[in-house]
Amino acid sequence: MKNNPTQLELFNLHNQEAEAQSPKADPLQLAKVRGYQKAIFQVIAFIFVGLVSFSLGVGKGRKPIARVTPQETNAPFVPLNEAISGAAVSDKPQKPERDIGEESGSLLAKNQNQLKILKPQQGAITVKAQYTVQVASISRSENVKKELSRLENKGYHAFGLVKGKYTVICVGKFAAKDHAQNSLTKLKTKYPDCQIRKL
């Protein structure tokens, strides 16, 4: 049967001889390669998942930053009285002036040690001062006086608003929110939870 030429036409004898001489694949070598193959696939999958999560995080991170408006950091602080009257700013530092409300008899301090605590007025909100920086909310009056004197010594115009059993300590009265933002950034170092609020 080996010599039958009709059947030998179907097979190439040179290919059979080459296959017989080539070494067959060792199953132990294939197991080693497959072990590395799994590790390589795991590394590729880890890199792919990392890139996808990073790109999604960057996309989500851009949205809050896009909503924040850039502000001037070098804008000079102009006190409220000078901003309204249009007077020129002098080079000499000025002490903040205290506003005396309609209830001046009960609010005005009789000496330097006592500081005023304003009660919220029921409807008479002026256009001049709409914003303030809320620094703290304290229930004990001794602590309120200490905090107010500490802020006054630093040069801030500090006052307290009575809200129920708490006194809200505020700094400054500002016509525009961006002026209040300048003071807010300075106060954030000492009072990290301070915020801008309307009067």
C-alpha positions in Angstrom: 0.0 0.0 0.0 2.9 2.4 0.5 3.8 2.2 -3.1 0.3 2.9 -4.4 0.8 6.2 -6.4 -2.8 7.2 -6.4 -3.0 7.4 -2.7 0.4 9.0 -2.4 -0.7 11.9 -4.5 -2.9 13.1 -1.7 -0.1 13.4 0.7 3.2 15.3 0.4 6.0 13.1 1.6 8.4 16.0 2.3 5.9 17.5 4.8 5.5 14.2 6.7 9.3 13.9 7.0 9.6 17.5 8.4 6.9 16.9 10.9 8.5 13.7 12.1 11.8 15.5 12.6 10.4 18.5 14.5 10.1 18.2 18.3 6.6 18.0 19.6 5.4 20.7 22.1 6.2 19.8 25.7 3.0 20.0 27.9 5.1 21.4 30.9 6.3 24.3 28.8 2.8 25.1 27.8 1.7 25.2 31.4 4.5 27.7 32.2 3.5 29.9 29.3 -0.1 29.8 30.4 0.9 30.9 33.9 2.6 33.9 32.5 -0.2 34.5 30.1 -2.7 34.8 33.0 -0.4 37.2 34.8 0.0 39.3 31.7 -3.8 39.4 31.1 -4.3 40.4 34.7 -1.8 43.3 34.4 -3.4 44.5 31.1 -6.9 44.3 32.7 -5.7 46.2 35.8 -4.2 48.9 33.6 -7.3 49.2 31.5 -9.6 49.5 34.6 -7.3 52.1 36.0 -7.3 54.2 32.9 -11.1 54.0 32.6 -11.7 54.9 36.2 -9.1 57.8 36.0 -10.8 59.2 32.9 -14.2 59.0 34.5 -12.9 60.7 37.6 -11.3 63.5 35.6 -14.6 64.0 33.7 -16.5 64.3 37.0 -13.9 66.5 38.5 -14.1 69.1 35.8 -17.8 69.7 36.4 -17.5 71.3 39.9 -14.4 73.3 38.8 -16.3 74.7 35.8 -19.0 76.0 38.2 -16.5 78.0 40.3 -16.0 81.5 39.0 -12.5 83.0 39.2 -12.2 85.8 41.6 -9.7 88.6 41.9 -7.3 87.9 44.7 -5.6 91.2 44.6 -8.7 93.4 44.9 -8.2 95.9 47.7 -10.7 95.8 50.6 -12.7 99.0 50.6 -14.7 99.7 53.8 -18.5 100.0 53.3 -18.7 103.7 54.0 -16.0 104.6 51.4 -17.4 102.3 48.8 -20.8 104.0 49.0 -19.7 107.6 49.2 -17.0 107.1 46.5 -14.3 108.7 48.7 -10.6 108.0 47.9 -8.9 105.3 49.9 -6.1 106.8 52.1 -2.8 105.1 52.7 -3.3 105.2 56.5 -4.9 102.1 58.0 -8.3 103.0 59.6 -10.0 101.4 62.5 -13.4 99.9 61.6 -16.3 102.1 62.6 -19.2 100.7 64.6 -22.7 101.1 63.2 -25.2 102.3 65.7 -28.7 101.1 65.0 -32.1 102.5 65.9 -31.9 100.7 69.2 -28.7 102.5 70.2 -29.6 102.9 73.8 -29.8 99.2 74.5 -27.0 98.2 72.0 -24.3 100.8 72.7 -21.6 99.6 75.0 -21.1 101.7 78.1 -17.3 101.1 78.2 -14.5 99.4 76.2 -14.9 96.0 77.9 -18.6 95.6 76.8 -19.3 94.8 73.2 -22.7 95.2 71.4 -25.0 92.3 70.5 -27.6 93.2 67.9 -31.0 91.6 67.9 -32.3 90.9 64.4 -34.6 93.7 63.1 -37.9 92.7 61.7 -38.0 94.2 58.2 -35.7 97.1 58.1 -32.9 95.6 56.1 -31.0 98.4 54.2 -29.5 98.0 50.8 -26.2 99.2 52.1 -25.3 96.0 54.0 -26.8 92.8 52.7 -24.0 90.3 53.5 -21.8 89.3 56.4 -19.5 86.5 57.3 -20.8 84.2 60.0 -17.9 83.0 62.1 -19.4 81.0 64.9 -22.6 80.3 66.9 -22.1 80.2 70.7 -24.7 79.7 73.5 -22.8 81.1 76.5 -22.6 84.9 76.8 -19.1 84.9 78.4 -17.7 83.0 75.4 -19.5 85.4 73.0 -17.9 88.4 74.7 -14.5 86.8 74.6 -14.8 85.9 70.9 -16.1 89.4 70.0 -13.3 91.1 71.8 -10.8 88.8 70.1 -12.1 89.7 66.7 -12.3 93.4 67.5 -8.6 93.3 68.6 -7.7 91.8 65.2 -9.3 94.8 63.5 -12.5 93.2 62.4 -16.0 94.8 62.8 -17.6 92.0 64.8 -21.1 91.8 66.2 -23.5 89.2 67.4 -27.0 88.3 66.3 -29.3 86.6 68.9 -31.1 83.6 67.4 -33.0 81.7 70.1 -30.6 80.6 72.8 -27.6 81.0 70.5 -25.7 84.1 69.5 -24.4 84.1 66.0 -21.0 85.9 65.7 -20.6 87.8 62.4 -17.8 89.9 61.0 -18.3 92.9 58.7 -21.3 94.2 56.8 -20.8 94.2 53.0 -22.9 95.5 50.1 -21.6 92.9 47.6 -21.0 89.2 48.1 -17.5 89.4 46.5 -16.4 91.9 49.2 -17.6 89.4 51.8 -15.7 86.7 49.9 -12.4 88.5 50.5 -12.9 88.6 54.3 -14.1 85.0 54.2 -10.8 83.8 52.7 -8.9 85.5 55.5 -11.1 84.2 58.2 -11.0 80.6 56.9 -7.6 80.1 58.5 -8.9 80.6 62.0 -12.5 79.6 61.5 -12.7 76.8 58.9 -16.5 76.6 59.0 -17.3 80.2 58.5 -19.6 81.2 55.7 -21.2 84.1 54.0 -24.8 84.9 55.0 -27.4 87.6 54.3 -28.4 90.0 57.0 
